[in-house]
Amino acid sequence: MPSPAKSTPATTPKVLREDLPLALDVLSDLFLHSTFVEDEIERERGVILSEISESEDTPDDHIHVVFDRAFWPGQPAVATDHRQPRRPCPACGGSTSSSS
């Protein structure tokens, strides 16, 4: 199982050429008009934090986090302490780690 810090969701539609406009419409709707139920976000956040804790307890997963932090210090995409309080992201209005 990949580390939660390294997971990237992806969607790749395989459609007939004539269905391409519909596929792009569906993908753009997913991207631009998604809705997020707060209870579901909190439940998933708990799952992700649990997975992060598990990966920190596994030496061969944890060494990658240690390396990334040392090699790319201060980079937001590099694993930070995900248990820290969150603050609003100035760019998108979402949340970001209070240490970044």
N, C-alpha and C positions, 0 to 999 in steps of 0.2 A: 504494500500500500504506500503510495507516495505521501510525503510529508504534507500536511495541510498548507504549510507556507509555500509549497511548490506546486500545489494543484491549480490547474487552469481549466475552467469549463470551456467546452467548445461544441459547436453545432455545425455539422456539415451536411447540408441537404443534397441528396442525389435525385435529380428530377430530369424529366424529358425537357428538351430545348423549349418546347412550346409552353411548359409549365414554369419556366424560369421567372417570369414576372410575378406569378403567384407566390413562388417560394421566397423571392426577395421581399414581397409585401408581408408575408408571415414573419420572416426574420426581423424585418425593420419594426414591425409591430411589437414583437417580443422585446427588442432592444429599447425602443423609444417609449413604449406605453406599458411597461411592466408594472404590476402592483405587488406590494409586499405587505403581508399581514404581520403586524407587530409580534403576535404570539409565535408565529412560525419563525420569524427572524431570531427571537430570543431562544427558541428551542434549538435551532440550528447552531446558534452561537455556542450554546452549551455543548453540543456534539463536537464542534470544532475545537473548543478549548480542551475537551477531554482528549481528542486526538493529538493535540499539541503536547499535552502532558505525557501521553503515552510515548510520543516520539522522543521527548526529552529523557525518558527513562530507558530508551534503547540506544546504547552507545554508538552503533553504526549509523543511526539516524541523527543523533545529536551532534556528532562530529561535523556533519555538513553545515549545521546551524552555526557552530563555533567558527568554522572556516569562513562562511559567508560574512559573519559579523566582523571578522578580522580583516578580510580581503576588501570588503566594501563598507567601511564604517560610515554610519550616518545616512545610508541609503534607505528610503522608505520601503522599497521592495524587498529588502533583506529582512530576515526574521528579526522582529523586535519583540519585546515582552507584550504579548497580546492580552495579558491580564490587566494592563495599566488602564486607568480611566481614559475615556475617549473625549476628544474635543471636536468641534465642527471643522471640517476641511474648508479653507478659504476658497479653494478653486471650485469645488462642486457642491458644497453644502452637506456632504456626507460626513462621516466621522473618520478621524485619524488618531494615531497614538499620541498621547500627550508628550512623548519624548522626541517626536519628529518635528 
